[in-house]
């Protein structure tokens, strides 16, 4: 998977939370699913989305246009940090950062998958006079805005000056991790507010605002930024006189959006009042302690525990292809802004695919689709490795030919078909087995585990590239390049370190073997989970 197009499986995610507790965690939901109305609480989605008899939804939509636009703006702001975080690995790669550094930075993408840990706190603690959601939204966005403005003064130094001082990956990781943690907290507040800001007959527009707004924000923070930051792209398409830098820098971009965050937050704090909370439902739990106790009781059930263990290991076979391929293409000379722009023609496919695949996952056995798509996605991992090997062989003096980008685009399109087939199947299965009395909490837990099943293999895959790579010292006898110190001695002796075996190719083969091993040995057991009776998935609650 190309990180410029989809930084992580779980980067852009949808809400699956309880109606009031806001137990929402983002799963790797494609935008098109949100447009179909998915992501609302388990047992109440239909009641929320369908207007009551006699209500005129069209007039209500026009009357609430201001609220819909406000939600759209808030979700756009939410997508900016996600897009920026997705662009940093490509910038690091262009500065020759090691894959160990990339692995460390990949922890930045974890907060959105771990929101379940602090979402109950965000939902339960608030200032009644100021508003349940504004109590968290306003201070969080103020901190985000100030943090972005401060980062604009430091980020150039953290990325390195290119004159002997490389990127400070530890500081970058800590900084962007806090950045994403704040963005995830803002997301919890916005998702909860969306269900009370809109009237009952129009609450379905919250999913559309989430999908469109977050996708637009990600596009601005990733694709647009990488294009405008690239000197070659700007000189070729946007300027008459070449310049050594792009139109914007990361520092400029952070300062601009920090100011936008501050202005928007001030307007929301002063001008927008919260509606009264909706009537509590039987899905609402009694408090923070009860919420955590409920989650623990769910995960202890044998069927749920088996599902968690299997889904946590199911994506190991895709980790090299998904996490490393895009970075390898940048390493081989493909401009990072060109990879980012490949996201544009993918949008129609990403909208259509879930609609088609859902026809095959709507029945009683959705995991059959997951099982059938898995070997094709594994084989695409080998095709991606071949693509990386082929890249330097077709490179020309002025860049890469058009047919090369067509091959990359087709490869990614095939990858998307298999990825969406597996994703939609998992979401359908989660919806099928979730206990309707606690649907939001149940779905959130399953989605959280699914997200982590994609995060940890990606981090490990990035970390293993360097240890698996074999380098030799060319031009200096009796010297090696096994460690940074040995590489330095090789250079001082007049030699140069040459890669004799790229760890990416080793890792790609190992991942595919492990993936097929999972498919043969554990895949049938995974499919059998859909044959379990409903009683195996029902949670026994104690008051």
C-alpha positions, -999 to +999 in steps of 0.1 A: +000+000+000+013+035-008+015+056+024+008+088+005-026+074-005-035+056+027-009+061+054-023+033+075-051+009+074-068+028+102-057+062+093-090+075+082-116+058+103-153+058+111-173+061+143-188+031+160-197+043+194-224+042+220-252+067+218-242+087+248-209+073+261-192+082+228-172+049+228-160+055+193-129+042+178-120+046+142-117+014+122-102+013+087-134+024+072-135+035+036-152+068+030-178+053+008-192+032+037-198+064+057-218+078+027-239+047+030-248+055+066-226+030+083-209+037+116-238+048+138-245+029+170-253-008+166-289-011+179-300+024+171-287+031+136-320+025+119-340+045+144-316+074+141-314+074+103-350+070+095-372+101+100-404+096+121-437+095+102-450+130+094-416+147+097-404+165+066-367+156+064-360+179+034-371+210+052-353+199+083-321+195+063-323+231+049-332+244+084-301+227+098-277+236+070-256+257+094-251+228+118-242+205+089-217+230+076-202+234+111-198+196+114-182+195+080-157+222+090-148+204+122-142+171+104-121+189+078-099+202+107-098+167+121-084+154+088-055+179+087-034+162+115-040+128+099-028+140+065+002+157+079+012+127+099+009+106+068+032+129+049+061+129+074+073+093+066+077+103+030+096+134+039+118+113+062+124+088+035+135+116+011+160+126+038+174+090+039+160+081+073+165+045+084+136+020+085+142+016+122+134+053+124+103+048+103+092+020+126+096+043+156+076+071+139+048+047+130+037+048+167+023+082+157-006+064+140-017+044+171-038+070+191-068+068+167-069+030+172-066+033+210-092+060+217-113+034+235-089+038+264-099+074+272-132+079+253-154+071+284-135+098+303-140+124+276-177+116+275-184+116+312-164+145+326-175+180+314-187+214+325-225+214+324-227+252+320-204+253+290-216+222+273-209+184+273-190+184+240-176+219+240-160+213+273-135+190+255-137+203+219-128+240+226-098+234+249-085+206+227-087+226+195-071+256+212-042+234+223-040+219+188-038+254+172-012+266+197+007+234+193+007+237+155+020+273+157+047+262+181+056+233+159+060+256+129+090+272+147+106+239+155+098+215+127+125+225+103+151+219+130+135+186+138+136+175+102+173+183+099+191+210+079+205+186+053+241+197+061+253+169+083+224+170+107+197+144+101+161+143+113+155+141+151+131+111+148+126+107+185+115+143+189+094+142+158+077+110+170+069+124+205+057+157+189+034+141+163+022+115+188+009+143+210-005+159+179-025+128+169-035+122+205-051+157+206-067+151+172-082+118+184-096+135+215-111+162+193-126+134+172-143+118+202-159+151+211-170+159+176-185+125+170-205+127+202-217+162+194-228+152+159-255+130+173-271+158+194-263+188+171-286+175+144-323+166+148-334+130+148-345+130+111-312+145+099-286+128+122-277+105+093-259+135+077-233+132+105-218+102+087-216+121+054-200+151+071-175+127+088-166+110+055-165+140+033-149+164+058-122+140+070-113+129+035-110+165+024-089+173+054-066+144+048-063+154+011-053+190+022-028+178+048-013+151+027-018+153-011-020+191-015+008+197+010+032+173-006+025+188-040+030+224-029+060+215-008+078+199-038+101+223-057+101+201-088+063+199-089+058+236-084+085+245-109+070+222-135+033+230-131+029+262-111+058+285-118+073+304-147+107+308-130+122+278-112+129+282-075+149+259-051+119+254-028+082+246-031+055+272-027+050+262+010+071+245+036+059+223+065+065+252+088+043+275+068+016+249+065+016+243+103+014+280+111-015+286+087-036+257+100-028+265+136-042+300+130-073+284+113-078+262+144-076+291+168-101+313+148-125+284+142-124+274+179-131+310+190-161+313+168-175+279+180-169+288+216-187+322+213-214+316+188-225+279+190-247+266+218-252+229+224-286+213+221-300+193+250-289+158+252-311+131+237-331+109+261-308+082+275-313+047+260-309+013+275-275+011+256-261+038+279-240+024+307-240+038+342-205+053+344-169+051+336-162+022+359-192+003+345-180+010+309-146-005+315-161-034+334-184-041+305-156-041+280-136-065+301-166-088+303-170-088+265-134-097+258-135-126+283-161-144+263-145-174+245-159-165+210-148-129+213-114-139+227-108-163+198-118-136+173-094-111+189-065-135+188-071-144+152-077-109+138-046-097+157-025-120+136-045-121+103-027-091+087+009-101+094+012-114+058+003-079+044+026-058+066+056-056+043+035-046+013+013-022+032+039-004+053+072-005+033+064-005-004+056+032-007+087+042+012+108+019-010+094+035-041+105+069-028+139+055-020+142+043-056+135+078-068+098+081-073+087+116-063+067+115-031+042+141-045+035+118-075+027+090-052+004+113-032-014+124-064-023+088-072-049+092-045-071+113-069-080+087-095-086+061-067-115+080-052-142+067-075-130+032-070-131+036-032-167+048-034-179+020-057-161-009-041-179-011-008-213-008-025-205-039-047-187-059-020-215-054+005-238-075-017-216-105-010-211-099+028-248-092+036-256-128+042-250-151+071-214-159+063-195-126+056-162-141+065-162-163+034-154-131+014-125-123+038-111-158+033-114-158-005-098-124-009-069-131+014-047-152-009-050-126-037-039-098-014-010-119-003+001-125-039-001-088-045+026-084-019+049-103-042+038-082-071+046-050-051+081-064-044+085-070-081+073-034-087+100-020-064+127-042-081+115-030-115+114+007-106+151+016-110+152-003-143+127+020-160+139+052-145+148+078-171+168+110-169+137+131-167+118+108-143+096+079-150+076+071-181+038+074-181+034+036-185+052+031-152+027+052-133-001+033-151+013+000-138+016+015-102-020+027-104-033-006-116-014-025-089-028-002-062-063-006-077-061-044-074-048-040-039-078-018-030-102-045-043-087-071-020-083-048+010-119-035+008-132-071+003-116-081+036-125-049+054-162-049+045-164-086+054-150-078+089-173-049+094-203-070+084-193-098+107-188-074+136-223-060+130-237-095+128-224-108+161-225-076+183-250-079+211-278-054+202-283-043+238-247-029+239-241-026+202-220+006+202-196-006+230-194-041+214-187-028+179-161-003+192-142-031+210-141-053+179-131-024+157-103-015+181-088-049+180-091-050+142-072-017+140-045-029+163-042-061+141-030-038+113-009-013+134+015-036+152+025-057+121+032-025+102+055-012+130+073-045+132+077-048+094+093-013+092+117-022+121+128-055+105+139-040+071+173-028+083+183-059+103+174-081+073+194-060+049+229-072+040+255-047+028+291-050+017+319-026+015+329-020-021+364-005-027+379-013+007+391-047+015+386-062+050+358-037+058+322-044+064+290-024+066+271-044+092+268-016+118+269+023+115+304+023+130+316-003+104+299+017+076+318+048+087+351+030+087+343+017+052+338+052+040+370+065+057+389+037+040+378+049+006+350+024+001+313+027-001+285+005+014+266-014-013+234-033-006+238-070-016+205-082-002+176-058+005+157-067+036+124-056+020+125-085-004+134-110+023+106-096+045+081-097+016+087-134+010+086-142+048+053-122+052+037-140+023+047-174+037+034-165+071+002-152+055-005-183+036+004-203+067-023-184+086-047-189+057-043-226+056-041-233+094-061-206+111-083-194+082-108-223+085-111-217+122-117-180+116-145-189+092-161-212+117-167-183+141-196-172+119-212-206+126-213-199+164-248-194+178-259-159+189-257-171+225-219-174+221-217-136+214-242-123+240-227-106+270-241-115+304-243-082+322-246-077+359-261-046+374 
